[in-house]
Amino acid sequence: MVMRYCLILPAIFTCLFNAEARSIPVGLYHDRVISSVVISCSTGTYHIESGDEIIGTMEEGELLFVRLENDSLVLHDSDREYGSFMEIRLNYMALGSSFRIRPIEPALESRTYDDNLILRGGDRFITLVNLVDFDKYLAGVVEAEAGPNAEPEFYKAQSVLCRTYAVKYLDRHETEGYALCDGVHCQAYRGKSIYNPAILEAVVETTGEVLTDSNHQLIVAAYHSNSGGQTQRAADVWVTNHPCLQSVVDPYSLHQPNAKWSDTISFRDWKNYLIRNGMKSVHKMPDEIIYIEQMRRKKYFILDRDSMLMTKIREDWGFKSSFFDMFPEGDSIIIWGKGYGHGIGMSQEGAMKMARDGYLYRDILHFYFYNVKLMDFGDLPAYSLPDVQFR
Ligand SMILES: [Zn+2]
């Protein structure tokens, strides 16, 4: 097991920081327990390899079946059984190749990926790793995280954030044998970007660019759907301080699709909830004042000497954001909310509006992030990069 990682990963990570061939290993369907898949070649020709040997080829339209049996991968196509292997690699013969995967057990949606695939056996599931050009990976992420209908300058800003995030967390799945997973735990990646060619163009035009603070440290490249008119200071939500993530008054997010929301809860449930959470002052306060009002974002709801984090209230009640006001209506409370998401960093809808108004991606990033620099990650000092160690 350890030897296997040893053979593959150091070379891959060296590649990532080499301008000639920046590629990244991404774990696919990482939160599913997959024991059988069918793979088809969408474009190009692939060598099927195990160890140092080429054991076959896969041409456009051909299918390959892989199932797990006693920890090993049993491989066959429509003509022949190849045998069983601990690891199989599908390596393209020309740039621009792509393949499609469809998990059979369990049955899941199929997805198309650029570049190469590594399959590894194991005691419970097959590990699937897409070894993909870093920019093509980012185009897939940008499409999954932001959709296909935005302006090029927005896509450039989003690309820089997704790249910053990816480089900062390259060591997240080190023990599993890849850099990042394809879920929201890292960044959503559902395969090749296919809906809008402007996405890959935006990624390529910003290639290598990441956001750092004044000490060349990669920032936490946070983004969310809509700020509701004011972004949230990271220190109001997270334990550690992030000087680049301050609260910004954000007029661009107003009047966008997720700028407003509303909800209704019962007054009695609200009062009981506050008491259950230690807000004892509720007992001595008149009902008219146990409501939340926020002209500007607050960190706490304060009532006499008691307080509760706004983020906890949002989480407990499942509200779209922690930026809202309450109004009494009979036995109920109407909630008028602003924005969608945690509110930290770039508001995607605000950034889309800025791009439509003619702002450049650099302007957008400097608007949402305080005191940041755009740098090529290849120029970062070693102390600013994750310490990826492989046994
Ligand atoms: Zn992850």
Residues whose N, C-alpha, C, O or C-beta is under 5 A from the ligand:
A	BS01	ZN	L180 C181 H185 C186
